């Protein structure tokens, strides 16, 4: 039966069209990494998978399949079938996969067909084939396109500028992190696998562009690592420096790290929002304690606590201005100046946001 049911092997179209997918692997596998527009609707629970795996090892495939049918029958089977059919009703153009495109997705596909007559396609080669495809595509596309990198001091508005362009790969957006000790957002970062998958899909969708614009990053964005082929290409690319005054940088940073951050924490948890916002500031400051040195750290800690009290009691964020200014000018600028000296041979243009946008337009970039 399964040989007659549809299999998909055009992975490019799958990702370009954001085809919704059913992941039939166990929840523990899904948590380690999956794809955007994918829902975890497993054929087996984690404990069932473990039991069947042990059985397979000790007694062989036939006994393992028999145990699988024994564990997933009756109401358990019906509940899983109902969840798949509900997904299919809402996503008739979707597909399903397991780890290697083998038994789990075949059984799921057959049960769906038997219950509904719907020939819901499965991915040929499963998760493993999709993952391999995305890794290879990242490599291939990075070798094909010409990257252009936007650099500049902390708070100069690089992300805001990138948001106005079409041909960009927003590594910080994909990593859900702003790339510094204060870069956490109110939600967790993706797993390494999910970051790589999302990056690859972004590249696939934009591979027709001859130029792609990246922000100047190190080897990591928070806890996720930028693939080596991306690092290699961007570290040799032309560099455009975005310039902004201290006042402009102060405003951008106050918006990003204080006002918007505070609002995000409150929206996420109205009761504990301010405590979480305070914790974010104190934890972030703690990360740079060694670099600051004890004396500077204690002075900064005093400023931060005073700013937090004022914000909490009076709803006034102005207490953060001296904190943010000291971080920008006293902490981040010396590090930036040291790093940028090593890259000056790659700089092709410097200017404010409007000048950079005009330069990019003139060269038909972005």
N, C-alpha and C positions, 0 to 999 in steps of 0.2 A: 504493500500500500504506500509506504513512505516514499518509494522511488518514483511514484506517479505524482506526488504532490510537489508544488512549486518550490524551487530554490532560487535565491537571489545571489548573483555574483558581481553585479555592477555597483561597487561600493562608492564610487565617486558620486553618482546620482543620489544614492541613499543619503549621503551627508549634505550634499548641496541642497536637497529638498527638505531637509530636517524631518525625514521619515520617522514616525513614532515607532518605538521598538519595545517588545516584551523581552525581558531578561529572565530566562527560566532557570538560571543558576541559583545556588543557595544564597541566602542573604549575606553570609560572610564573604562570598566571592564578589557580590555586587558592591559591598562597602569598600573593598580594596580598589575598585575601579570599574567604571562603566562608561556610557556615552550620553551626551545630552539627548533630551527627548526620549529617555528610556525609563521604563517603570519595572521595578523588581516584582515579578509575579512568579515565584519559584514553583517548580514541579515538586521539589523536596525541601523540607526544612533543614537547618544545619545539622540537627541531631540525626535525622533520617539519612542524610547524605553520608554522615560518619559511619553509621551502622552498615549501610550498603557498601561503602568503601572497604570496610573491614571484611565483610562477607566476600567481596570480589577478590581481595588479596588471599584469603584463606581457602575459599571454595570455588572460585572461578565465576565467569560472567553469567552463566545460566542461573546459578543459585542466587546471584546478586539481583538479577532481573526479577526473579520470582519473589525475592524478599521485598523489592521495590513495589511490586503490585500488591503485595500483602499489606505493606505499610500505607500505601496511598490507594485506598478503596472507599466505597460507601460515601459517607458524609464528607470525609476529608477530600476525596477525589472531586465530589460535586462542588464543594466550596471553591476549590482551585479552578475548576472548569467554569464556574459562574464568574469568577474574577477575570479570566481570559476573555470570555464572551462579552462581558461588559466593556472591556478595553477595546475589543474588536468592533463593537457597536459604535463606540465613540471615535475609533481610529480605523476605519475600513481599509485605508491605504497603507497600513503598517506592516510589520514583519516581526518574527521572533528568532531568538537564538539561544544556544547553550554555550558551553565552553569551546567545544571543537566542532559543533554542527552535527554531533552524533546522536546517541540514544535519547538524551533528555529532550532535545528539541524535536526529534522525530516522534517520540511518544506524545508530546504536547500537541504537535501538529495533527497527528492521527486522531487523538481524542477530540480535538476541536472539530475536525471534519466529520467524525462519527456523530457528534452531538448536534451539529448545526448545518452540515453540508458545505461549510465555508472552507475553501482551500486557501488557508492563510499562509503566506510564504515564510520559509525559514532561510536564515543566512547560511550560505554554503561555507563551511569551515568555521562557523560560529565566532565567538568573541575573539579567539586566538587569531583568526584570519583578519578580522576587522582591525585589531590592534597592530598586527604586523603591517597591514596596509597603511595605517596612519603614521607609523614610525617611518616607513619608506617614503611616503609622500612628503613628510616634513623635510627630509633630507633632499629629495629631488627638487622640491619647489624652492628651497633656500638656495640651491645651487643654480637655479634658473633665474630668479629675480635679482634686482639690484636694490639692496637696502640703503635707506638714508636714515641717519640717526639724529634725533633732536636732543641736545644736551642743554644744561643751564643750571644755575644755582637752585638749591632747595626753595620751593615756594614761588618760582618765577612763572608758573602756570603752564608747564609742559603738557600736562594731562588735559587742561582746558583747551589748549591749542590743538592737540591731537584729536580731541572730540569734534572739532570743526572740519576735519579732513575725512575723506572716504577711504583712501588707500593706506589705512593704518593697521598695525597689529598692536593692540593695547595689551602688553604683557602684564602690566599691573592690574588691569581690569580682569583679565583671565585668571590671574593669581589671587584676586580679591585681597590685594595688599598694596600699600603705597611705597613699598620698597625702602623703608627706613625703620629705625627703632620705634618710631611712632606710627608705623604703617598699617597696623592691624585695623580691621573694620569691626563692626558689631557682630559679624557672622564669621564662622570658621573658614579657613582657606581650603581649597579643594585638595584631594590627595594628589600625589605626584602624577599618577596615571591619568586622573581626570583632567589635570592641568595640561598634560601633554596631548591628550585626545582633543580637548577644546582648542588648543593652539593649532594642531594639525588641521582641524575642520575649518578654522578661520583662514588658514593658508590656502586650503583647497578652494574655498569660496572666492578668494582674492587672487588666485594664481594667474589670471589674465592680465593683471597690472604689471607693467614693466618695472615700476618702482614701488616699494612698500616702505612706509615710514614707521620707525621704531623709536621708543624713548631710550635714552642712554641708561643701560642697567649694568649691574655686576653679573656674577654668575648665578645668583639666587635672587628671588623676589620673596622675602619672608622665608617660609620653610620650603618653598618649591624651587627646584633647580631648572635653569633654562637649558634646553637640549644643546649639546656641544656644537652641532652644525649651525644653530642660530647664533651662539656666542662667537663662533669662528668668523661667520660672515659679517655680523654687525660690528665686531671689534676692528675690522679693516675698512668699514664703510665711511663714506663722506659724513662729516659731522657739522651740523648747523647749531650754533649757540643762540639760545633765546635769552635776551637780556631784559631785566626789569629792575626798577628802583627798589630800595629797601622798603619804602612805603607800600608799593604795589605787592611785593612779596609778603609783607606783613598782613595785608588784607586777604590775600589768597590763602595763606596759612591759617589765619584766624577763622576764616570760613570753613576750611577743610577739617582742621584738627580740634576746633573748639565748638563753634556754633552748630555746624552740620552734624558733628560727631555727637554732641549733646542731644540734639533732636533725634538722631537715629537710636540712641540708647533709650530715650524716653518712649519713642514709638514702639520699640521692641518690648519694653517692660516698664510700664508706667510707674509701678510701685518701687522697683529697685533701680530704675534707669539712672538716677543721679549717682547712686553708689557705684554702679558699673562704670559710669563715665569717670568718676574719681579714681577708681581702681585702674582704668585704662591709662590715665595720666601718671599715676604713681608707679605702675609696673613698667611703663615705657621709659620713664626717667631712670628707674632702677637699672634698666638694660645698659645705659650709657655711664653708669656710676664710675666704672674703672677708667674710662677715657676722660671723664671730667676731672677726676681726682677728688679726694674726700672734701676738701674745702669748698670747691665750686659746686659739688653735688649738694652739700648741706645748704648752701646759699640758695640754690635752685629749688631745693625741696621746700624751703621756707616760703619762697615766692609762689610755688605751685599750691601749697596748702592755703596760703592767704587768698589766692585767686579762686580756689575752689569754695572757700567759705563765703566770699563776696558773691560769687555766682549763685550759690545755694540760697543765701539769705536775701539777696537783693535782686536776683535775676539779672545781674550785670556782669557780662563776660570781660569787661575792660581790664580787670586784674591780670588777665592772661597776656596783655600786650607786652609788658617787660619780659615775661617768660619766653614768649615766642620770638621776640627780637633777639634776646640773648642766645637762644638756640640757633637761630638763623645765622647771626653775625659772629657770635663767639664760638659756636660749636661746629656747625655744618660748613660755613664758608672756608675755614682753613683746610678742612679735609677736601673740599671741592677744588680749591686752588691747587693743592698738591697733586690731585688726580688729573686735573685738566692739563697740567703742564706736560704730561706724558702723551697727550693726544693732540697737541696743537698743530702737528703736521697734517692732521686730517681735517682741520676746520676749513670749510669753504665759504661760510657766511656767518655774520653775527648781526643781530638786530632785535628790535622789539617785536611784539606779536604781529602787528600789521606789516612790518617790513619783512619778517620771515614768511608770512602768508603770501605777500607779493612776489618774493623770490621763488617760492615753491610753485606759484601759478605760472610765473615766467618760464620755469623749466618743465612745466606740465607734470609736476609731482604732486600727489595728494588730491 
